[in-house]
Amino acid sequence: MHLNRRQFALSVAALPLAACAPSSPQAPVRRAGVPDGMRPVANAGYTNWVAGFRARATSQGFSNALLDRAFRGTGFLPGVVERDRNQTEFKRSLEDYLSIAVSDERVAKGRAAYARHRSTLTALEREYGVDAHIIAAIWGLESFYGERRGDIPVISSTSTLAYDGRRGTFFEKQLIAALKILDRGQVAPQNFTGSWAGAMGHTQFIPTSYLAFAVDFTGDGRADIWSEDPTDALASTAAYLARNGWQRGLRWGSEAGPDASGTIQPQPGGPRFTTTANFRAIKRYNNSDAYAIGVGHLADRIAGGGPLRADFPPDSYGFTKDDRIALQRGLTARGFDAGGADGVFGDKTRSAISAYQRSQGLPVTGEPSLDLLRRL
């Protein structure tokens, strides 16, 4: 059995990915504004590990010329290790998750992206049998329709994580796969970038999954998932789903009535959903009910469908989503940046609450409350 394409990664509840600069096969990627910790630093242990890895790689048939080219300008990235070690299994409610995954902005951008690439998406549906709107929705969740593909050199990220050792065997396999991608001329080293954990391109394939599923749909001799043109990445996603159980002509599922049987209800008191074999195929892309519902619901919204009909229950603070949005707007109106008004309480909202409490001489907890909402 092949590895799940996303077993290694953070939950998509952490969306969106860090923004990246546009790339193309002809021009090197611009890396302005690289986040702290994502530039190579000297590390003797890493240098020694790379020397040992190179010996293992040459024994597997990789040339020294390829290894020189692959590792040129790369190095140990402390920020990658920090991200990997601080992956809290942080649970969002389904309501919060869908507020991010199927936001008004993501729906609007998805409809626009679908219109721009309609001919490609419908051609992929004909070829692979995968609903064109599902392909577009995965693109939207994985990279915000190509706007956030990741800007970290894949050789640096995978070698750093292989050296660090927490999941060393897994990431050494990804590094070996990355070398094969370079050796086959699929991408130039300067454009070989991805997220902090090595997921690449418009639909965030890891290197081993790229080797197993990537498709050259444009016919130019390369399965180019990195360039501005998303065609090969979208085709690769369609191929992945088709080879992982997608059934032509079958919906992913739908929202169900409150008394329907044979349903799932990921959030107690929230909407129920019927699901099909295609729901399970989406979960092969990311093994999460929330992710698969997010993809399915976003696909429905891109196709013109409306919001979910059922309400979610109040959260542990007694807030509805409208209450959370009102609190964020109230903080912002008073000069405390809550990070927008999406109804999701994240770090920025909690920091804004703390700053407001401090300014009012209140106990500084960073916690929302209905009393705080009334004050605002």
N, C-alpha and C positions, 0 to 999 in steps of 0.2 A: 504494500500500500504506500502510495506517495505521501509526503508530508502535506498537511493542510497548508495552503498558501499563506495563511495569516496566523498560524499557531504561535509564531514567535513574537507577535506584535502587541502593542497596546490596544485596548478596546477602542473602537471608533467613537465611543463616548467622549474621547479626548479630542475629537475634531474641533476646529480644522487643523490640518497640518501646517507647519511653518511655510510661509510663502517662499517661492523661489523665482529666480529670474528666468526669462524665456531662454530656450536652448534650441539649437538646430545642429544637424550633422556637420555643417560647414563652419560654424563659428563657435569659439570656446564659450563655455558658460561663464557669465559674470557673477562674481561672488561678493558683491558689495553688501555690507551690513551683515556679515556672517555672525550668528549668535555667539555669545561667550562660550568658550570651551569647545567650539567646533573648528578651531584652527589647530594644526599639528603642533605639538610641543615635544621637547626632548624627553625621552624616557628610555633609560638604559635597558630595563627589562623587556620592553617592547622591541627594541632594536635587536636584542639577542634572540627573542622569539621569532622575529622575521627571518633572521639568518637560519634558524632551525627549520622554519617553514619552507624557505626557499630550497633547502636540501631535500625536504620531502616532496616538494612540487617538481623539482627536476627529476626525481626518481619516478614520478608519474608521467614524465614525457614533456613537461613544459620547458621551453628553452630559456636560457639566461637572458636572451635579448627580450623575450616577452616579459619576464619578471622585472627586468630593468625598466621597461616601458610602463608596466602596470604600477610599480611602486614609486615612480618618479613624482616628486612633489607631494606624496602622501605621508601619513604619519599617525602617531597616537593622538586620539581625540578625547581629552578628559570629559568633555560634555556628554559624549556618547555613553561612557561608563556611568556617569551620574544619572542620566536618563534611565538607563537599564536597571540600575540598582534602586531607583525610586519609583518604580511602577507599582503604586499602590493599587490594589484591586478595588477600584473605587467604583461604587455602585451608584449609578444614576437611576432614578425612577424612569419608567418608560415614558412618562409625560415629559420629563426634562430632556430625555434622549431625543424624542421626536421634535421637541421645540428647537433643537439644534439641527438634527438630521433633515427635517422637513420644514425648515424655516421659510417664511415668505420669500426671503432673498434667494434661498436655494431653489425654491420652486420656480421663481421668475427666471433665474439664470438657466435653470434646466429647460424651461420651455423655449428660451431663446437659443440655447445650445442645440436642442433637438431640431429646431427649425433650420439652423445653419447646416446641420449635418444629417438632415433627414434622408438624403439619398444613400449615404453610407450606412446609416443605421438600418434602413429598410433592406438594403442589400445584405447586411449581416443577418437580419432576421430570416431572409429567404435561404441563405447559405447554411446557417446553423440551427434554425428553428427557435432561437431564443428571442423572446419579446424585445423589440427595439427599445421600448420605454424602460425595461429592466436594465438593459445595457447602459442607457443614459443615466439611470439612477445610481448605478454602481460608480460610474464616472463621477457623478456629483458628490457622492459620499467620500470617495477615496481621495479626490484631489480638487474638489470644487470646480469641476469641469476643466481641469488642466491648469488652474491658477496656482495650485499649491502642490507641486510635484516633488518637492524636496531638493535641496541644493548641496548635499554633503557627498563627497566622493565615496563611492561604494567600496573601493578597495580600502580606504581609511576606516570606514565604519565597520566593515566585516572583520578586518584584521584586528582592529582594536578590541572588538567583542570576543574574537577567537582567543586573543592573548589574555584578556581579562579572566576568562575561564569559567564564569558562572554558567554559561551555555557554550563552552568552548568547542565541543564536538560539532554542535549544530552550526555555529558560525564559521568554523573551518570548512565545512561542507559548502556553505554559501560563498566563501572566499574562493574555493576551488571552482565552483560554478561560475563565479564572476570572471575568473581567469579564462575559462572556456569561452565565455561571451566575447572577451577581448580578442582571444586567439582566433575566433571565427570572423572577426572584423565587423561585428554587429554594431559597435559604437566606438567612437574615438575616446581615448582615456580622459581627455579634458571634459567630455560631455557625459561621462559615466557617473551620474549622480543619482541620489535618492534621498529617502528619509534617514533619520538617525540610525535606524536598524537595518538599512539596506533595501527597503521596499522602493520600487522604482517606477517611474513613469506615470502616465495619466491614470492608470488603474492599479498601481502599486503592487507589482509582482516582485517577489523575492527571486534571487538568481536561479535557484533550483526550479522554481515554477516557470520562470522564463524559458529555461532549457526544455521543459516538458511540454509547454503549452503555447509559447509565443508564435504568432502567425505573421507572415509577410503577405498581407492582403493587398498591398499596393503593387507588388510584383517587382520591386526595385532590388531584390536580392538581400534585403535586411529586414528583420522584424523590429522596426524602429519604434519603440514605445516611449522614447525620450523627447522627440522633436515636437515642434508646435502642432504638426499634423497628428491628430489623435487616431487616425484610421487603424494602424496596426495594433495599438493598445486596445481599442474597442473590439477589434476582431479577436484578439487574444483572450479577452474576457468572455466573449461569446463562445469561443472554442473551449475554454475552461469549463463553463457551465454545461455545454453540450456533452462533454466527456465526463461530467460528474452528475449525470442523472436528469438533466433538464428534458422535459417532455414537450414536444411541439404542440401548440394550441391549448395548453393547460394554463390557467391562471396560477399565480403564486398563492392565492387565498383572498380573503376579504374580511372586512369588519362584519361581525355577526350580531344578531339581536341578543338581548340580555338573557333570554331563556333558551338559547340555542344549545343543542348538545354537541359533543364531539369538538369542542373549541378549546383554545388556549386563552388564558387571561394572565399575561405577564405581570401586571400590577393589580393587586387586590382592589376591587371596587372600580376598576377602570374598564375600558372596552374589551370585548372578547373578539377573537378572530378564528375563522376557519382557515385551515392551511391544507396544502396539497404536496405532492412529491416535489414540485418546483420550489416550494418553501425550503425543503430539505436540501435541494441543490444550491440555493443561495447560501445556506449555512455551511456548505463546503467551502465557500469563499471566505466566510468569517463565521465561526461556530458560535453564534449568538442569536437568540430569538429576537432581541431588540434590533440587531443589525438587519436581520431578514425582514422584519416588519417595516423597519425604516426604508429599506430598498423597495419593498413592495408598495408601501404607501406613497413614497416619493414618485415612483413610477406612475402610480394612478393619478397623482396630482399633476405631473408633467403632461399626462394624457388628457387633462382637463377636469379630472375629478375634484371633489370638494374635500374639506376637512373631515376628520372623524366625527361621527354623529354623537357618540356617547361622551359624557363628561368623565373627567378623572376626579377622584375624591380629594378633599383638602389634604395638604401635606402635614408633617408632624408639628408644624408651627400653627396649623389651622388656616393656612393660606391657600386660596385657589390661585390658578395661574394669573388671573386678572389682578389679584391682590399683589402678587410678586412683581408684576409689571408696574403697578401703581407705586410700590415702594421704590423700585429702581428709578422711576421717573421723578419721584419726589426728592430722592437723594441728588440726582443729576441737576434738578432745577435749583437746588441750594448750593451748587458748586462742588458736589462730591461725586467723582466719577465712578459710576456703578458698572461701567463696561457695557453700556447699552441697556435696552429694556426688552429682553427676550423672555423674561419670566423664569430664568434659570439662575439660582444663587451660586455663583462661583467665587473665586478668590477676590476679584475686583469688587463685587458687591459687598463682600464681608469686610474688605478694607475700607470701603466707603462708609459702611455702617459704623465701623470703629472710629473713623475720623469724625463723623457726625456726632457720635456719642461723646467723644472727647471735647468737641467744640461746645457742647451743651452742658458739660460738667456731669454727664451721666456715667454710670459704671461702664467701662469699655469691655464689651464682650464679643463684638463682631457678629452677634447672633440676631437674626430678625425676630420681630415679635409684632403682634397685632397692636400693642400699645405704641410701638415705634411707628407703625403705619398710620395710626391716628394722629400722632404728633406731626407727621409729614403732610 
